[in-house]
Amino acid sequence: MYKRLLKKMILVALMVMGCETMLADDFETAAEAVANMRVGWNLGNTLDSNSGDVNNMWIEAWTQRRPTDYETAWGQPVTKPELMKMFKAAGFNAIRVPVTWYPHMEATFNGVTWNNATNSLTAWDTAADPIGTKIQEAWMKRVHEVVDYVISQNMYCILNIHHDTGAGSTAWLVASEADYAKQKERFEEVWRQIAEEFKDYDEHLLFEGYNEMLDTYDSWCFASFSAPGNYNSSVATSAYNAINSYAQSFVNAVRSTGGNNTQRNLIVNTYGACNGSGTWNQHLQDPLKQMKLPKDNVSNHLIFEVHTYIGVTNLSNAKSEVNQIISTVKSNLASKGAPVIFGEWGTSTDKGYENYRSNMLAFARYFVEQAKANKMGTFYWMGLSDGEHRSVPEFNEADLKDAIIKGYYGDEGYQGISYVEAGPSQPVACYNLSGHRLSAPQGGLNILLEADGTVRKVYRNP
């Protein structure tokens, strides 16, 4: 804690003297970031919304294609700063902001019209109307606004490329060596634009290179699972080589933009964001085993990401699966030299049985407890505050929120942010919301601490 505090104090002194240059050591390490993010949530089905099917580009056909048309297309309201304030007050300290970029990259979609003869939309001709490379200014502006909603609460924000990958026919990022060669320049240019937009942001902003990227067969679980015979070694090899190439291109592109991006913590997913769960096939752990840690100009600023959705019809089995996943991820991924986050997690259950809710709550708490114990971050997918509840804002799954928070903070839950009392020439006195005085150095600086004693902000006395 004191080393971290000293780094913050030095940074503030540099800023006061008008120095903007930062040393690579100024940013916290990836491991420190994962610990400081504590517990997170996904702003899902929002900036990631898209039509997803070249044969049914309904958003493009039936709306004015404004940023709000996309943001609300999948049933969520326009995001407001109050939503982030609510999550911060509840104890969350990180928000993952999934973003789909392809509808906002130069394609006109003018050919997507209603055909009365076939009673269907004309398909999007991606060859005649390609997506290009330049991100639309209006879209970037809206993404920037939402990122600021998170950062203004002193929370961590993860910004990514989302449904530009996946099983949709609109996905242009595909895990194959041929597709990587075709899309390398566009992929890197998109990341250079994003990185330039946010290059002056501090360590609270992290970039995630790509979401759940799949092979040419759209295989889940492991590469080439959907190929004839459920495995093809050449397809699998090509997919894993491509994932590692995309990951390296992502790191290279961001680092090349300079500024704070030279040390920003960056996140790369395994193939399909697969976590190696299960024993029913010998290839299930291949996405972890084949994943490489990208080469980087700085040390300790990369993070691995996987996803998991576990059924909880049988709570004991669900807990056993959690234990197996964490053990597998530690031995096959974290061992490569970077911390791990579960960028998405949730449950898949049959809600018709009697103990559904109680099992889900118990599972959620256990999952967060075990992830924390193993120094892994967790970001719940959507839920908690959904649909119009986000406009209030309010938690429509308050019991699930409580289970997650208690999983991280313990039975007493989140105890709130500490406050500071100090005068121009007085010692700094820090208290948490329970009135407990926390130690802090004397002098002309205020140190704002969290209730657990970690540094939130350092600033000069007025």
Sequence and secondary structure as in RCSB ss.txt:
>XXXX:A:sequence
MYKRLLKKMILVALMVMGCETMLADDFETAAEAVANMRVGWNLGNTLDSNSGDVNNMWIEAWTQRRPTDYETAWG
QPVTKPELMKMFKAAGFNAIRVPVTWYPHMEATFNGVTWNNATNSLTAWDTAADPIGTKIQEAWMKRVHEVVDYV
ISQNMYCILNIHHDTGAGSTAWLVASEADYAKQKERFEEVWRQIAEEFKDYDEHLLFEGYNEMLDTYDSWCFASF
SAPGNYNSSVATSAYNAINSYAQSFVNAVRSTGGNNTQRNLIVNTYGACNGSGTWNQHLQDPLKQMKLPKDNVSN
HLIFEVHTYIGVTNLSNAKSEVNQIISTVKSNLASKGAPVIFGEWGTSTDKGYENYRSNMLAFARYFVEQAKANK
MGTFYWMGLSDGEHRSVPEFNEADLKDAIIKGYYGDEGYQGISYVEAGPSQPVACYNLSGHRLSAPQGGLNILLE
ADGTVRKVYRNP
>XXXX:A:secstr
 HHHHHHHHHHHHHHHTT     GGGS  HHHHHHHH EEEE  SSTT     TT  HHHHHS   HHHHHTTTS
     HHHHHHHHHHT  EEEE    GGGSS   TT  EETTTTEE    TTTS   S   HHHHHHHHHHHHHH
HTTT EEEEE  TTSSSSTT    SSHHHHHHHHHHHHHHHHHHHHHTTT  TTEEEE  SS   TT   SSTTT
TSGGG  HHHHHHHHHHHHHHHHHHHHHHHTT GGGGT  EEEE GGG     SSSTTTTHHHHS      SSSS
 EEEEEEEEE  SSHHHHHHHHHHHHHHHHHHTGGGTS EEEEEEEE   TTSTTHHHHHHHHHHHHHHHHHHTT
 EEEE S SS GGGGGTT  TTHHHHHHHHHHHH TT    B EEE  TTS  EEE TT  EE    SSEEEEEB
TTS EEEEEE  
